[in-house]
Amino acid sequence: MENRVVQGRMVTPAALAELIEGADVMDAEPIEDADRDCPDCGGDVLEVGYMPSITTFVTGRKCQECDWSETDRE
Ligand SMILES: [Zn+2]
């Protein structure tokens, strides 16, 4: 399954990555379920790997229910 519902709307992997990044991304991998709950609302968390630039790979996580997100960027 490629597209997932986030905060009430269907998103592609690239659209989810752009929500997390707050900017356009070059490429995104399929969305997966992160094995954790949102620290803010307890909702389900999705995970997506993406490339904000040609030399960078980031794993981002985003709650399906609220605005919470994070990345593994240092
Ligand atoms: Zn949440």
N, CA, C, O and the ligand as a Tripos MOL2 file, in Angstrom:
@<TRIPOS>MOLECULE
protein
  297   295    75     0     0
PROTEIN
NO_CHARGES

@<TRIPOS>ATOM
      1 N           0.8470   -1.1960    0.0000 N.3       1 MET1
      2 CA          0.0000    0.0000    0.0000 C.3       1 MET1
      3 C           0.8800    1.2430    0.0000 C.2       1 MET1
      4 O           1.7330    1.4120    0.8720 O.2       1 MET1
      5 N           0.6700    2.0890   -0.9630 N.am      2 GLU2
      6 CA          1.5300    3.2520   -1.1190 C.3       2 GLU2
      7 C           1.0080    4.4730   -0.3700 C.2       2 GLU2
      8 O           1.7340    5.1100    0.3930 O.2       2 GLU2
      9 N          -0.2600    4.7850   -0.6040 N.am      3 ASN3
     10 CA         -0.8020    6.0060   -0.0350 C.3       3 ASN3
     11 C          -1.4460    5.7340    1.3200 C.2       3 ASN3
     12 O          -2.0300    4.6720    1.5370 O.2       3 ASN3
     13 N          -1.3360    6.6990    2.2260 N.am      4 ARG4
     14 CA         -1.8910    6.5510    3.5670 C.3       4 ARG4
     15 C          -2.6640    7.8070    3.9510 C.2       4 ARG4
     16 O          -2.4580    8.8880    3.4000 O.2       4 ARG4
     17 N          -3.5620    7.6240    4.9180 N.am      5 VAL5
     18 CA         -4.3250    8.7690    5.4030 C.3       5 VAL5
     19 C          -3.5720    9.4250    6.5590 C.2       5 VAL5
     20 O          -3.2460    8.7710    7.5500 O.2       5 VAL5
     21 N          -3.3030   10.7010    6.4250 N.am      6 VAL6
     22 CA         -2.6450   11.4800    7.4680 C.3       6 VAL6
     23 C          -3.4870   12.7160    7.7420 C.2       6 VAL6
     24 O          -3.7500   13.5160    6.8440 O.2       6 VAL6
     25 N          -3.9000   12.8600    8.9820 N.am      7 GLN7
     26 CA         -4.7200   13.9930    9.3850 C.3       7 GLN7
     27 C          -5.8980   14.2040    8.4230 C.2       7 GLN7
     28 O          -6.2290   15.3250    8.0390 O.2       7 GLN7
     29 N          -6.5170   13.0690    8.0530 N.am      8 GLY8
     30 CA         -7.7450   13.1240    7.2820 C.3       8 GLY8
     31 C          -7.5880   13.2460    5.7860 C.2       8 GLY8
     32 O          -8.5820   13.3320    5.0650 O.2       8 GLY8
     33 N          -6.3470   13.2550    5.3000 N.am      9 ARG9
     34 CA         -6.2240   13.2800    3.8400 C.3       9 ARG9
     35 C          -5.2240   12.2430    3.3550 C.2       9 ARG9
     36 O          -4.2850   11.8820    4.0630 O.2       9 ARG9
     37 N          -5.4440   11.7760    2.1390 N.am     10 MET10
     38 CA         -4.6030   10.7470    1.5520 C.3      10 MET10
     39 C          -3.2920   11.3760    1.0730 C.2      10 MET10
     40 O          -3.2950   12.3830    0.3660 O.2      10 MET10
     41 N          -2.1800   10.7680    1.4690 N.am     11 VAL11
     42 CA         -0.8890   11.2990    1.0350 C.3      11 VAL11
     43 C          -0.0490   10.2040    0.3870 C.2      11 VAL11
     44 O          -0.1110    9.0380    0.7780 O.2      11 VAL11
     45 N           0.7270   10.5980   -0.5990 N.am     12 THR12
     46 CA          1.7300    9.7230   -1.1940 C.3      12 THR12
     47 C           2.9800    9.7700   -0.3220 C.2      12 THR12
     48 O           3.0890   10.6350    0.5470 O.2      12 THR12
     49 N           3.9320    8.8500   -0.5400 N.am     13 PRO13
     50 CA          5.1930    8.9280    0.2100 C.3      13 PRO13
     51 C           5.8710   10.2940    0.0750 C.2      13 PRO13
     52 O           6.3530   10.8420    1.0660 O.2      13 PRO13
     53 N           5.9120   10.8450   -1.1300 N.am     14 ALA14
     54 CA          6.5550   12.1510   -1.3190 C.3      14 ALA14
     55 C           5.8020   13.2540   -0.5790 C.2      14 ALA14
     56 O           6.4170   14.1530   -0.0040 O.2      14 ALA14
     57 N           4.4670   13.1840   -0.5960 N.am     15 ALA15
     58 CA          3.6830   14.2120    0.1050 C.3      15 ALA15
     59 C           3.8870   14.1140    1.6110 C.2      15 ALA15
     60 O           3.9650   15.1360    2.2920 O.2      15 ALA15
     61 N           3.9740   12.8830    2.1410 N.am     16 LEU16
     62 CA          4.2450   12.7190    3.5720 C.3      16 LEU16
     63 C           5.6290   13.2680    3.9150 C.2      16 LEU16
     64 O           5.7910   13.9690    4.9140 O.2      16 LEU16
     65 N           6.6170   12.9520    3.0920 N.am     17 ALA17
     66 CA          7.9670   13.4680    3.3240 C.3      17 ALA17
     67 C           7.9870   14.9890    3.3020 C.2      17 ALA17
     68 O           8.6980   15.6150    4.0880 O.2      17 ALA17
     69 N           7.2130   15.5810    2.4070 N.am     18 GLU18
     70 CA          7.1770   17.0430    2.3220 C.3      18 GLU18
     71 C           6.4860   17.6520    3.5310 C.2      18 GLU18
     72 O           6.8540   18.7450    3.9620 O.2      18 GLU18
     73 N           5.4840   16.9640    4.0940 N.am     19 LEU19
     74 CA          4.8690   17.4330    5.3400 C.3      19 LEU19
     75 C           5.8930   17.4490    6.4680 C.2      19 LEU19
     76 O           5.9430   18.3970    7.2510 O.2      19 LEU19
     77 N           6.7110   16.4010    6.5520 N.am     20 ILE20
     78 CA          7.7130   16.2980    7.6140 C.3      20 ILE20
     79 C           8.8230   17.3170    7.3950 C.2      20 ILE20
     80 O           9.2550   17.9870    8.3330 O.2      20 ILE20
     81 N           9.2770   17.4290    6.1690 N.am     21 GLU21
     82 CA         10.4230   18.2750    5.8480 C.3      21 GLU21
     83 C          10.0430   19.7550    5.7760 C.2      21 GLU21
     84 O          10.8700   20.6240    6.0540 O.2      21 GLU21
     85 N           8.8100   20.0370    5.4080 N.am     22 GLY22
     86 CA          8.3940   21.4230    5.2210 C.3      22 GLY22
     87 C           8.9320   22.0140    3.9380 C.2      22 GLY22
     88 O           8.9870   23.2340    3.7820 O.2      22 GLY22
     89 N           9.3290   21.1480    3.0190 N.am     23 ALA23
     90 CA          9.8820   21.5960    1.7410 C.3      23 ALA23
     91 C           9.7860   20.4400    0.7460 C.2      23 ALA23
     92 O           9.4980   19.3070    1.1300 O.2      23 ALA23
     93 N          10.0230   20.7220   -0.5000 N.am     24 ASP24
     94 CA         10.0200   19.6690   -1.5120 C.3      24 ASP24
     95 C          11.1330   18.6580   -1.2400 C.2      24 ASP24
     96 O          12.1930   19.0170   -0.7280 O.2      24 ASP24
     97 N          10.8870   17.3990   -1.5840 N.am     25 VAL25
     98 CA         11.9250   16.3790   -1.4810 C.3      25 VAL25
     99 C          12.1700   15.7870   -2.8630 C.2      25 VAL25
    100 O          11.3200   15.8670   -3.7500 O.2      25 VAL25
    101 N          13.3620   15.1850   -3.0320 N.am     26 MET26
    102 CA         13.7240   14.6570   -4.3490 C.3      26 MET26
    103 C          13.1470   13.2730   -4.5840 C.2      26 MET26
    104 O          12.7420   12.9310   -5.6950 O.2      26 MET26
    105 N          13.1160   12.4670   -3.4990 N.am     27 ASP27
    106 CA         12.6670   11.0910   -3.6480 C.3      27 ASP27
    107 C          12.1880   10.5780   -2.2940 C.2      27 ASP27
    108 O          12.6650   11.0250   -1.2500 O.2      27 ASP27
    109 N          11.2490    9.6470   -2.3140 N.am     28 ALA28
    110 CA         10.7640    9.0760   -1.0590 C.3      28 ALA28
    111 C          10.4930    7.5960   -1.2490 C.2      28 ALA28
    112 O          10.0490    7.1680   -2.3150 O.2      28 ALA28
    113 N          10.7670    6.8050   -0.1980 N.am     29 GLU29
    114 CA         10.5090    5.3720   -0.2090 C.3      29 GLU29
    115 C           9.0660    5.1120    0.2250 C.2      29 GLU29
    116 O           8.3910    6.0280    0.6960 O.2      29 GLU29
    117 N           8.5860    3.8820    0.0740 N.am     30 PRO30
    118 CA          7.2230    3.5760    0.5130 C.3      30 PRO30
    119 C           7.0200    3.8710    2.0070 C.2      30 PRO30
    120 O           7.9410    3.7300    2.8120 O.2      30 PRO30
    121 N           5.8140    4.2760    2.3500 N.am     31 ILE31
    122 CA          5.4680    4.5620    3.7450 C.3      31 ILE31
    123 C           5.3600    3.2590    4.5300 C.2      31 ILE31
    124 O           4.7960    2.2740    4.0540 O.2      31 ILE31
    125 N           5.9120    3.2740    5.7420 N.am     32 GLU32
    126 CA          5.8020    2.1210    6.6400 C.3      32 GLU32
    127 C           5.1930    2.5600    7.9650 C.2      32 GLU32
    128 O           5.1620    3.7460    8.2920 O.2      32 GLU32
    129 N           4.7110    1.5790    8.7200 N.am     33 ASP33
    130 CA          4.2460    1.8600   10.0760 C.3      33 ASP33
    131 C           5.4390    1.8730   11.0160 C.2      33 ASP33
    132 O           6.1800    0.8930   11.0940 O.2      33 ASP33
    133 N           5.6300    2.9750   11.7290 N.am     34 ALA34
    134 CA          6.6650    3.0160   12.7590 C.3      34 ALA34
    135 C           6.1440    2.2430   13.9670 C.2      34 ALA34
    136 O           4.9500    2.2730   14.2640 O.2      34 ALA34
    137 N           7.0380    1.5570   14.6520 N.am     35 ASP35
    138 CA          6.6150    0.7120   15.7700 C.3      35 ASP35
    139 C           6.5810    1.5430   17.0620 C.2      35 ASP35
    140 O           7.2780    1.2390   18.0300 O.2      35 ASP35
    141 N           5.7610    2.5900   17.0520 N.am     36 ARG36
    142 CA          5.6650    3.4490   18.2330 C.3      36 ARG36
    143 C           4.3940    4.2820   18.1370 C.2      36 ARG36
    144 O           3.7770    4.3760   17.0760 O.2      36 ARG36
    145 N           4.0100    4.8850   19.2570 N.am     37 ASP37
    146 CA          2.8640    5.7800   19.2860 C.3      37 ASP37
    147 C           3.3450    7.2220   19.3550 C.2      37 ASP37
    148 O           4.4570    7.5040   19.8020 O.2      37 ASP37
    149 N           2.4930    8.1190   18.9080 N.am     38 CYS38
    150 CA          2.7920    9.5410   18.9720 C.3      38 CYS38
    151 C           2.9550    9.9920   20.4290 C.2      38 CYS38
    152 O           2.1040    9.6800   21.2610 O.2      38 CYS38
    153 N           4.0420   10.7270   20.7540 N.am     39 PRO39
    154 CA          4.2350   11.1950   22.1330 C.3      39 PRO39
    155 C           3.2430   12.2940   22.5220 C.2      39 PRO39
    156 O           3.0470   12.5600   23.7080 O.2      39 PRO39
    157 N           2.6290   12.9220   21.5460 N.am     40 ASP40
    158 CA          1.6910   14.0090   21.8540 C.3      40 ASP40
    159 C           0.2640   13.5080   22.0490 C.2      40 ASP40
    160 O          -0.4080   13.9210   22.9940 O.2      40 ASP40
    161 N          -0.2160   12.6110   21.1550 N.am     41 CYS41
    162 CA         -1.6330   12.2310   21.2090 C.3      41 CYS41
    163 C          -1.8480   10.7180   21.2980 C.2      41 CYS41
    164 O          -2.9830   10.2660   21.4520 O.2      41 CYS41
    165 N          -0.7680    9.9280   21.2030 N.am     42 GLY42
    166 CA         -0.9230    8.4780   21.2780 C.3      42 GLY42
    167 C          -1.3880    7.8340   19.9880 C.2      42 GLY42
    168 O          -1.6710    6.6360   19.9560 O.2      42 GLY42
    169 N          -1.4690    8.6220   18.9180 N.am     43 GLY43
    170 CA         -1.9150    8.1110   17.6270 C.3      43 GLY43
    171 C          -0.8610    7.2490   16.9570 C.2      43 GLY43
    172 O           0.2680    7.1310   17.4340 O.2      43 GLY43
    173 N          -1.2530    6.6490   15.8420 N.am     44 ASP44
    174 CA         -0.3150    5.8210   15.0890 C.3      44 ASP44
    175 C           0.6870    6.6950   14.3460 C.2      44 ASP44
    176 O           0.3420    7.7620   13.8390 O.2      44 ASP44
    177 N           1.9390    6.2260   14.2870 N.am     45 VAL45
    178 CA          3.0210    6.9780   13.6490 C.3      45 VAL45
    179 C           3.4670    6.2560   12.3850 C.2      45 VAL45
    180 O           3.6870    5.0450   12.3930 O.2      45 VAL45
    181 N           3.5990    7.0100   11.3060 N.am     46 LEU46
    182 CA          4.1130    6.4830   10.0460 C.3      46 LEU46
    183 C           5.5650    6.8830    9.8800 C.2      46 LEU46
    184 O           6.0260    7.8750   10.4450 O.2      46 LEU46
    185 N           6.2830    6.0810    9.0850 N.am     47 GLU47
    186 CA          7.6990    6.3430    8.8490 C.3      47 GLU47
    187 C           7.9520    6.3510    7.3470 C.2      47 GLU47
    188 O           7.3990    5.5330    6.6130 O.2      47 GLU47
    189 N           8.7810    7.2680    6.8990 N.am     48 VAL48
    190 CA          9.1250    7.3260    5.4780 C.3      48 VAL48
    191 C          10.5810    7.7750    5.3330 C.2      48 VAL48
    192 O          11.0160    8.7370    5.9680 O.2      48 VAL48
    193 N          11.3170    7.0650    4.4920 N.am     49 GLY49
    194 CA         12.6830    7.4690    4.1670 C.3      49 GLY49
    195 C          12.6490    8.3490    2.9340 C.2      49 GLY49
    196 O          11.9470    8.0500    1.9680 O.2      49 GLY49
    197 N          13.4140    9.4430    2.9650 N.am     50 TYR50
    198 CA         13.3810   10.3510    1.8090 C.3      50 TYR50
    199 C          14.6950   11.0910    1.6560 C.2      50 TYR50
    200 O          15.5330   11.1250    2.5560 O.2      50 TYR50
    201 N          14.8390   11.6820    0.4810 N.am     51 MET51
    202 CA         16.0520   12.4380    0.1660 C.3      51 MET51
    203 C          15.6880   13.9030   -0.0350 C.2      51 MET51
    204 O          15.1540   14.2750   -1.0800 O.2      51 MET51
    205 N          15.9770   14.7480    0.9760 N.am     52 PRO52
    206 CA         15.7290   16.1850    0.8140 C.3      52 PRO52
    207 C          16.6880   16.8020   -0.2010 C.2      52 PRO52
    208 O          16.3740   17.8300   -0.8000 O.2      52 PRO52
    209 N          17.8370   16.1930   -0.3970 N.am     53 SER53
    210 CA         18.7790   16.6330   -1.4280 C.3      53 SER53
    211 C          19.4990   15.4020   -1.9520 C.2      53 SER53
    212 O          19.3590   14.3170   -1.3890 O.2      53 SER53
    213 N          20.2600   15.5560   -3.0120 N.am     54 ILE54
    214 CA         20.8750   14.4180   -3.6900 C.3      54 ILE54
    215 C          21.8680   13.6750   -2.7920 C.2      54 ILE54
    216 O          22.1260   12.4910   -3.0100 O.2      54 ILE54
    217 N          22.4240   14.3530   -1.7920 N.am     55 THR55
    218 CA         23.4650   13.7560   -0.9550 C.3      55 THR55
    219 C          22.9750   13.3730    0.4340 C.2      55 THR55
    220 O          23.7710   12.9370    1.2660 O.2      55 THR55
    221 N          21.6890   13.5280    0.6990 N.am     56 THR56
    222 CA         21.1820   13.3330    2.0530 C.3      56 THR56
    223 C          20.0320   12.3400    2.0630 C.2      56 THR56
    224 O          19.1340   12.4160    1.2240 O.2      56 THR56
    225 N          20.0550   11.4040    3.0160 N.am     57 PHE57
    226 CA         18.9290   10.5030    3.2240 C.3      57 PHE57
    227 C          18.4520   10.6620    4.6660 C.2      57 PHE57
    228 O          19.2440   10.5760    5.6040 O.2      57 PHE57
    229 N          17.1740   10.8910    4.8310 N.am     58 VAL58
    230 CA         16.5990   11.1350    6.1550 C.3      58 VAL58
    231 C          15.4530   10.1590    6.3760 C.2      58 VAL58
    232 O          14.6840    9.8820    5.4550 O.2      58 VAL58
    233 N          15.3340    9.6330    7.5980 N.am     59 THR59
    234 CA         14.1350    8.8950    7.9770 C.3      59 THR59
    235 C          13.2560    9.8280    8.7980 C.2      59 THR59
    236 O          13.6730   10.3400    9.8370 O.2      59 THR59
    237 N          12.0410   10.0400    8.3190 N.am     60 GLY60
    238 CA         11.1080   10.9190    9.0160 C.3      60 GLY60
    239 C           9.9410   10.1370    9.5730 C.2      60 GLY60
    240 O           9.5480    9.1090    9.0200 O.2      60 GLY60
    241 N           9.3790   10.6330   10.6820 N.am     61 ARG61
    242 CA          8.1890   10.0130   11.2840 C.3      61 ARG61
    243 C           7.1390   11.0850   11.4920 C.2      61 ARG61
    244 O           7.4380   12.2290   11.8370 O.2      61 ARG61
    245 N           5.8940   10.6770   11.2700 N.am     62 LYS62
    246 CA          4.7920   11.6420   11.3720 C.3      62 LYS62
    247 C           3.5700   10.9500   11.9490 C.2      62 LYS62
    248 O           3.2220    9.8360   11.5590 O.2      62 LYS62
    249 N           2.9260   11.6350   12.8880 N.am     63 CYS63
    250 CA          1.6840   11.1210   13.4650 C.3      63 CYS63
    251 C           0.5730   11.1970   12.4190 C.2      63 CYS63
    252 O           0.5080   12.1460   11.6380 O.2      63 CYS63
    253 N          -0.3060   10.1780   12.4130 N.am     64 GLN64
    254 CA         -1.4440   10.2060   11.4830 C.3      64 GLN64
    255 C          -2.5670   11.1070   11.9650 C.2      64 GLN64
    256 O          -3.4570   11.4550   11.1900 O.2      64 GLN64
    257 N          -2.5360   11.4890   13.2350 N.am     65 GLU65
    258 CA         -3.6690   12.2070   13.8250 C.3      65 GLU65
    259 C          -3.3870   13.6690   14.1440 C.2      65 GLU65
    260 O          -4.3160   14.4770   14.1610 O.2      65 GLU65
    261 N          -2.1320   14.0320   14.3980 N.am     66 CYS66
    262 CA         -1.8300   15.4070   14.8000 C.3      66 CYS66
    263 C          -0.5820   15.9080   14.0840 C.2      66 CYS66
    264 O          -0.0580   15.2400   13.1920 O.2      66 CYS66
    265 N          -0.1080   17.0960   14.4830 N.am     67 ASP67
    266 CA          1.0050   17.7460   13.7730 C.3      67 ASP67
    267 C           2.3790   17.2050   14.1440 C.2      67 ASP67
    268 O           3.3740   17.6230   13.5520 O.2      67 ASP67
    269 N           2.4670   16.2840   15.1090 N.am     68 TRP68
    270 CA          3.7770   15.8270   15.5730 C.3      68 TRP68
    271 C           4.5710   15.1310   14.4570 C.2      68 TRP68
    272 O           4.0290   14.3100   13.7170 O.2      68 TRP68
    273 N           5.8460   15.4690   14.3490 N.am     69 SER69
    274 CA          6.7530   14.7540   13.4420 C.3      69 SER69
    275 C           8.1750   14.9150   13.9530 C.2      69 SER69
    276 O           8.4670   15.7940   14.7630 O.2      69 SER69
    277 N           9.0530   14.0480   13.4630 N.am     70 GLU70
    278 CA         10.4670   14.1530   13.8030 C.3      70 GLU70
    279 C          11.2770   13.5220   12.6720 C.2      70 GLU70
    280 O          10.7320   12.8050   11.8330 O.2      70 GLU70
    281 N          12.5980   13.7980   12.6580 N.am     71 THR71
    282 CA         13.4740   13.1220   11.7140 C.3      71 THR71
    283 C          14.6990   12.6040   12.4770 C.2      71 THR71
    284 O          14.9300   12.9710   13.6290 O.2      71 THR71
    285 N          15.4760   11.7460   11.8130 N.am     72 ASP72
    286 CA         16.7080   11.2480   12.4390 C.3      72 ASP72
    287 C          17.9050   12.1330   12.0920 C.2      72 ASP72
    288 O          19.0500   11.7750   12.3700 O.2      72 ASP72
    289 N          17.6380   13.2730   11.4920 N.am     73 ARG73
    290 CA         18.7060   14.2170   11.1610 C.3      73 ARG73
    291 C          19.3620   14.7300   12.4340 C.2      73 ARG73
    292 O          18.6730   14.9950   13.4190 O.2      73 ARG73
    293 N          20.6890   14.8760   12.4290 N.am     74 GLU74
    294 CA         21.3920   15.3130   13.6460 C.3      74 GLU74
    295 C          21.3890   16.8190   13.7900 C.2      74 GLU74
    296 O          21.9370   17.3480   14.7570 O.2      74 GLU74
    297 ZN         -0.1440   12.6980   17.3900 Zn       75 ZN75
@<TRIPOS>BOND
     1     1     2 1
     2     2     3 1
     3     3     4 2
     4     3     5 am
     5     5     6 1
     6     6     7 1
     7     7     8 2
     8     7     9 am
     9     9    10 1
    10    10    11 1
    11    11    12 2
    12    11    13 am
    13    13    14 1
    14    14    15 1
    15    15    16 2
    16    15    17 am
    17    17    18 1
    18    18    19 1
    19    19    20 2
    20    19    21 am
    21    21    22 1
    22    22    23 1
    23    23    24 2
    24    23    25 am
    25    25    26 1
    26    26    27 1
    27    27    28 2
    28    27    29 am
    29    29    30 1
    30    30    31 1
    31    31    32 2
    32    31    33 am
    33    33    34 1
    34    34    35 1
    35    35    36 2
    36    35    37 am
    37    37    38 1
    38    38    39 1
    39    39    40 2
    40    39    41 am
    41    41    42 1
    42    42    43 1
    43    43    44 2
    44    43    45 am
    45    45    46 1
    46    46    47 1
    47    47    48 2
    48    47    49 am
    49    49    50 1
    50    50    51 1
    51    51    52 2
    52    51    53 am
    53    53    54 1
    54    54    55 1
    55    55    56 2
    56    55    57 am
    57    57    58 1
    58    58    59 1
    59    59    60 2
    60    59    61 am
    61    61    62 1
    62    62    63 1
    63    63    64 2
    64    63    65 am
    65    65    66 1
    66    66    67 1
    67    67    68 2
    68    67    69 am
    69    69    70 1
    70    70    71 1
    71    71    72 2
    72    71    73 am
    73    73    74 1
    74    74    75 1
    75    75    76 2
    76    75    77 am
    77    77    78 1
    78    78    79 1
    79    79    80 2
    80    79    81 am
    81    81    82 1
    82    82    83 1
    83    83    84 2
    84    83    85 am
    85    85    86 1
    86    86    87 1
    87    87    88 2
    88    87    89 am
    89    89    90 1
    90    90    91 1
    91    91    92 2
    92    91    93 am
    93    93    94 1
    94    94    95 1
    95    95    96 2
    96    95    97 am
    97    97    98 1
    98    98    99 1
    99    99   100 2
   100    99   101 am
   101   101   102 1
   102   102   103 1
   103   103   104 2
   104   103   105 am
   105   105   106 1
   106   106   107 1
   107   107   108 2
   108   107   109 am
   109   109   110 1
   110   110   111 1
   111   111   112 2
   112   111   113 am
   113   113   114 1
   114   114   115 1
   115   115   116 2
   116   115   117 am
   117   117   118 1
   118   118   119 1
   119   119   120 2
   120   119   121 am
   121   121   122 1
   122   122   123 1
   123   123   124 2
   124   123   125 am
   125   125   126 1
   126   126   127 1
   127   127   128 2
   128   127   129 am
   129   129   130 1
   130   130   131 1
   131   131   132 2
   132   131   133 am
   133   133   134 1
   134   134   135 1
   135   135   136 2
   136   135   137 am
   137   137   138 1
   138   138   139 1
   139   139   140 2
   140   139   141 am
   141   141   142 1
   142   142   143 1
   143   143   144 2
   144   143   145 am
   145   145   146 1
   146   146   147 1
   147   147   148 2
   148   147   149 am
   149   149   150 1
   150   150   151 1
   151   151   152 2
   152   151   153 am
   153   153   154 1
   154   154   155 1
   155   155   156 2
   156   155   157 am
   157   157   158 1
   158   158   159 1
   159   159   160 2
   160   159   161 am
   161   161   162 1
   162   162   163 1
   163   163   164 2
   164   163   165 am
   165   165   166 1
   166   166   167 1
   167   167   168 2
   168   167   169 am
   169   169   170 1
   170   170   171 1
   171   171   172 2
   172   171   173 am
   173   173   174 1
   174   174   175 1
   175   175   176 2
   176   175   177 am
   177   177   178 1
   178   178   179 1
   179   179   180 2
   180   179   181 am
   181   181   182 1
   182   182   183 1
   183   183   184 2
   184   183   185 am
   185   185   186 1
   186   186   187 1
   187   187   188 2
   188   187   189 am
   189   189   190 1
   190   190   191 1
   191   191   192 2
   192   191   193 am
   193   193   194 1
   194   194   195 1
   195   195   196 2
   196   195   197 am
   197   197   198 1
   198   198   199 1
   199   199   200 2
   200   199   201 am
   201   201   202 1
   202   202   203 1
   203   203   204 2
   204   203   205 am
   205   205   206 1
   206   206   207 1
   207   207   208 2
   208   207   209 am
   209   209   210 1
   210   210   211 1
   211   211   212 2
   212   211   213 am
   213   213   214 1
   214   214   215 1
   215   215   216 2
   216   215   217 am
   217   217   218 1
   218   218   219 1
   219   219   220 2
   220   219   221 am
   221   221   222 1
   222   222   223 1
   223   223   224 2
   224   223   225 am
   225   225   226 1
   226   226   227 1
   227   227   228 2
   228   227   229 am
   229   229   230 1
   230   230   231 1
   231   231   232 2
   232   231   233 am
   233   233   234 1
   234   234   235 1
   235   235   236 2
   236   235   237 am
   237   237   238 1
   238   238   239 1
   239   239   240 2
   240   239   241 am
   241   241   242 1
   242   242   243 1
   243   243   244 2
   244   243   245 am
   245   245   246 1
   246   246   247 1
   247   247   248 2
   248   247   249 am
   249   249   250 1
   250   250   251 1
   251   251   252 2
   252   251   253 am
   253   253   254 1
   254   254   255 1
   255   255   256 2
   256   255   257 am
   257   257   258 1
   258   258   259 1
   259   259   260 2
   260   259   261 am
   261   261   262 1
   262   262   263 1
   263   263   264 2
   264   263   265 am
   265   265   266 1
   266   266   267 1
   267   267   268 2
   268   267   269 am
   269   269   270 1
   270   270   271 1
   271   271   272 2
   272   271   273 am
   273   273   274 1
   274   274   275 1
   275   275   276 2
   276   275   277 am
   277   277   278 1
   278   278   279 1
   279   279   280 2
   280   279   281 am
   281   281   282 1
   282   282   283 1
   283   283   284 2
   284   283   285 am
   285   285   286 1
   286   286   287 1
   287   287   288 2
   288   287   289 am
   289   289   290 1
   290   290   291 1
   291   291   292 2
   292   291   293 am
   293   293   294 1
   294   294   295 1
   295   295   296 2
@<TRIPOS>SUBSTRUCTURE
     1 MET1         2 RESIDUE 1 A MET
     2 GLU2         6 RESIDUE 1 A GLU
     3 ASN3        10 RESIDUE 1 A ASN
     4 ARG4        14 RESIDUE 1 A ARG
     5 VAL5        18 RESIDUE 1 A VAL
     6 VAL6        22 RESIDUE 1 A VAL
     7 GLN7        26 RESIDUE 1 A GLN
     8 GLY8        30 RESIDUE 1 A GLY
     9 ARG9        34 RESIDUE 1 A ARG
    10 MET10       38 RESIDUE 1 A MET
    11 VAL11       42 RESIDUE 1 A VAL
    12 THR12       46 RESIDUE 1 A THR
    13 PRO13       50 RESIDUE 1 A PRO
    14 ALA14       54 RESIDUE 1 A ALA
    15 ALA15       58 RESIDUE 1 A ALA
    16 LEU16       62 RESIDUE 1 A LEU
    17 ALA17       66 RESIDUE 1 A ALA
    18 GLU18       70 RESIDUE 1 A GLU
    19 LEU19       74 RESIDUE 1 A LEU
    20 ILE20       78 RESIDUE 1 A ILE
    21 GLU21       82 RESIDUE 1 A GLU
    22 GLY22       86 RESIDUE 1 A GLY
    23 ALA23       90 RESIDUE 1 A ALA
    24 ASP24       94 RESIDUE 1 A ASP
    25 VAL25       98 RESIDUE 1 A VAL
    26 MET26      102 RESIDUE 1 A MET
    27 ASP27      106 RESIDUE 1 A ASP
    28 ALA28      110 RESIDUE 1 A ALA
    29 GLU29      114 RESIDUE 1 A GLU
    30 PRO30      118 RESIDUE 1 A PRO
    31 ILE31      122 RESIDUE 1 A ILE
    32 GLU32      126 RESIDUE 1 A GLU
    33 ASP33      130 RESIDUE 1 A ASP
    34 ALA34      134 RESIDUE 1 A ALA
    35 ASP35      138 RESIDUE 1 A ASP
    36 ARG36      142 RESIDUE 1 A ARG
    37 ASP37      146 RESIDUE 1 A ASP
    38 CYS38      150 RESIDUE 1 A CYS
    39 PRO39      154 RESIDUE 1 A PRO
    40 ASP40      158 RESIDUE 1 A ASP
    41 CYS41      162 RESIDUE 1 A CYS
    42 GLY42      166 RESIDUE 1 A GLY
    43 GLY43      170 RESIDUE 1 A GLY
    44 ASP44      174 RESIDUE 1 A ASP
    45 VAL45      178 RESIDUE 1 A VAL
    46 LEU46      182 RESIDUE 1 A LEU
    47 GLU47      186 RESIDUE 1 A GLU
    48 VAL48      190 RESIDUE 1 A VAL
    49 GLY49      194 RESIDUE 1 A GLY
    50 TYR50      198 RESIDUE 1 A TYR
    51 MET51      202 RESIDUE 1 A MET
    52 PRO52      206 RESIDUE 1 A PRO
    53 SER53      210 RESIDUE 1 A SER
    54 ILE54      214 RESIDUE 1 A ILE
    55 THR55      218 RESIDUE 1 A THR
    56 THR56      222 RESIDUE 1 A THR
    57 PHE57      226 RESIDUE 1 A PHE
    58 VAL58      230 RESIDUE 1 A VAL
    59 THR59      234 RESIDUE 1 A THR
    60 GLY60      238 RESIDUE 1 A GLY
    61 ARG61      242 RESIDUE 1 A ARG
    62 LYS62      246 RESIDUE 1 A LYS
    63 CYS63      250 RESIDUE 1 A CYS
    64 GLN64      254 RESIDUE 1 A GLN
    65 GLU65      258 RESIDUE 1 A GLU
    66 CYS66      262 RESIDUE 1 A CYS
    67 ASP67      266 RESIDUE 1 A ASP
    68 TRP68      270 RESIDUE 1 A TRP
    69 SER69      274 RESIDUE 1 A SER
    70 GLU70      278 RESIDUE 1 A GLU
    71 THR71      282 RESIDUE 1 A THR
    72 ASP72      286 RESIDUE 1 A ASP
    73 ARG73      290 RESIDUE 1 A ARG
    74 GLU74      294 RESIDUE 1 A GLU
    75 ZN75       297 GROUP 0 **** ****
